[in-house]
């Protein structure tokens, strides 16, 4: 199975981009710490309007919108 990585959002200006799923996945977090990654996306309540990832907390997305 090939690993899918995305480019980090260079336009994100929250100052906390390293906590966003698009950045974490680009660094291989979903592979290196699969259980913690699953905890961040389990029971997703938000979707990123930029990368379309989903997360339980809006804090883990660049441009979160409620699902």
Secondary structure by P-SEA (a helix, b strand, c coil): cbbbbbccccccccccccccaaaaaaaccccccaaaaaaaaccccbbbccccccccccccccccccc
